[in-house]
């Protein structure tokens, strides 16, 4: 199935989870990361079981420090 991660299309296996999508996206470090699916934040403890559907829009947000 195809999902959109940060405005780019990625292929996932059917019944892919959010954790699968983040692996395909190349995310290795999850500290300071927030993820939304279709504009809804998904808690980190649900990533491994959160099933995606075709054409879901995933947005990965990385916290940064400023000053």
Secondary structure, DSSP 4 states (H G I P E B T S, - for coil): -EEEETTEEEE--TT-BHHHHHHHHT----TTEEEEETTEE--GGGTTT-B--TT-EEEEEE-----
